[in-house]
């Protein structure tokens, strides 16, 4: 979600806040705030459509302006963000306020010059892609061709052209003829970073389907199905729920996919469909608490995951404002906390630990004292630099890697 | 929690509930845990948000969990066990508990267990997982003879639709698809609301579930409302009592 120098976060209330990278490390200021979506009312169904933004995706930058797509449950919007930090001064016919000059006072001609001014950020809606979805949009993904993008809801995936708002193509439809037979929904989808014909979508049953748009117009038959057989020793009534994939991300290389389910993150090799090549436990200590988490609905939380620029480290959020990073090469992992108390600007984050009974070190948190209302669902990693953005309830944290920091 | 208090009567002697508050935690039987999970899931499914469309993914996952539990219960004959064990009194207990939570999933299992179009003198250990819509159509024809073997509760409800549990699920999905102001009425059109107003009932249910309903299924909290339910009469008194409490809350 972080492009070269900008990132955004969506806030309930439909605002988008863009932030500017500072010249040196330090505190970030809000760059721009705008209202992306408004609440709407669907008169046909007598239901409110929330303005809450589900996903934001930046488009690759093609000129001085930045563009992003934002979506709520039903409507996708394309925004253009432009900056103005200079303005022309010294008009001949108009004065500073813009009023016409009395021509008799003009004695000589001048060429207007550009003078610096306070930065002004303008955000304008360029396209509104409406009425494409019956169900709730959970993902948007811009294609590598920079001309098309896809939007996925629970049962269908649509392909749009960025310039055309009154038409979209349905490329996946898993809605059964009889809704009573519905047992599986689409949970996330993404285009391949290099091959504009390939995309993947994940399901609530924990499977991934890689589809090739060249094969047919409606990609109901997957090219590859990635599914790990269930571990019979861990089987419970919650097995299916915790296997539901909440996020899928291709690696920058395009060789791997990263998936997040309730308790783990998994790295899949596109060439191997039978099982992931790597599995990392995010918070396995919750495995014995699944019933409580089912009761309070936490088991349905959808966490995102992210790759770093070199695909060597993966990151995902957890509870209690903790987030986790896994180094794929050294196999080391770290738990960090995003909270005001534990991080002052320029302070180095201290690794945290959750203890599961047994020996308890100082500063350890016990499983029972975890705060399940503090969940880090959204995390993003700068595509090239070691800067991460962590969304924790109402706060957005930016962390940068110091050269000599280590993962324990 | 009064619901559990009632159910415990069915499984008398399976565990010692008293004394769970201090010290040793009694581990409830697997069947009880499973039943509790089933009930919780059905409540979740029924509590659709009327103002905003419910989350389809969540609903599908819960519905799948419910199906899974119910299939397992059918397979290991638990439903039948409950039927044969029960007396008229106990069955009324179940009437109270399951009616509060949902459509009687027990009835649904009975419907599902009807293996089809053959003799009703079936072995309940047959685990034929048929499409419940089929069983719905055939079950009514075989239901009457079965009633002779069944307990009082079943005989009192011969006309209750067989696959009503499945129907509830189906209704839920249809509701999710065609959300309209009448959907709640449709969803609960077959629920026997003769005892309660739905809203107060569910409110009461929710406040009960908050009181350590799950706790990792490790302990049962002691019954909260008066549950002196040793006979049918007291059950009915209890119902009035419960309604009183719910209405007051």
Interface residues (C-beta under 8 A of the other chain):
Chain A: X45 X46 X47 X48 X49 X50 X73 X135 X136 X138 X154 X155 X179 X180 X182 X183 X184 X185 X187 X204 X237 X238 X240 X241 X244 X288 X289 X291 X292 X294 X295 X297 X300
Chain B: X33 X34 X37 X40 X44 X51 X52 X53 X55 X56 X57 X58 X60 X61 X63 X64 X65 X68 X69 X169 X170 X173 X174 X176 X177 X178 X179 X180 X181 X209 X213 X214 X215 X216 X217
